[in-house]
């Protein structure tokens, strides 16, 4: 007869709350990709849904890993497993896109690969910083919140792709709460996406910066882009110029 493992009720309460919040945000995101005014095409929409599907399953897997831990704080082995399994999920998403070219265009798959390249590095740093010295309850909550911020980042990035590449609208780049997470210094994620769009649309395009955070990040992002020779302006400035005209 196998040994019955008693539940850590404190952790169960915290993880249930974290997963519940994650699911609420997931539902909100699904509503966003269905809004007619955004006109998400099939590939952009399915890239968001696929990312949520795979990472929501991964989050439940991570919850199990925490439950089987004997330590009160996450072990180095658990943190390493979280990093590795997150990278594996992103790779599995890419494989799914490649295997279903009738749904995912080559451009959208390449765009996802660009996002995954910097996300693997970013999220490894985030996991190390946010969960190394935290209790298991707080650590899992931090993981769930970080992954939610990342998936919101994917939503904004696909909004960029859908507008910039598919619809040919005024090119823009978005700043979300993902940019506020404790990653490596700089704005590597937005710089990489800017490079991708310049390859698609030409080197002379000027991006409008849409800031969805509560912090004033538009100016430092614009300066980082200008330092690389990429033209950019804040959305607020564009609106002022439109009103003045």
Secondary structure, DSSP 8 states (H G I E B T S, - for coil): --------HHHHHHHHHHHHHHHHHHHHHHHHHH-TTT---HHHHHHHHHHHHHHHHHHHHHHHHHHT--SSB--HHHHHHHHHHHHHHHHHHHHHHHHTTTTS-HHHHHHHHHHHHHHHHHHHHHHHHHHTTSBHHHHHHHHHHHHHHHHHHHHHHHHHHIIIIII--S-EEEE-GGGGSS-SSS-HHHHHHHHHHHHHH-TT-EEEEEE-SSS--HHHHHHHHHHTT-EEEEHHHHHHHHHH-
